[in-house]
Amino acid sequence: MAPVVANAGTEVILFDTGISADGLIPALEAAGLKAKQVVALVVLTRLR
């Protein structure tokens, strides 16, 4: 499952769905984001 990213206007929030680091960065880049942009909040979850 791909990570979920929410743009809250001034912040970008990442909902980590358990994807590996090898899959996370490419998924963010595919969404037009850089990993450094997702610094406001990371929500850890086990979405299935």
ABEGO torsion letter per residue (X at the ends): XBBBBBBAGABBBBBBAGBBAAAAAAAAAAAGBBAAABAABBBBBBBX
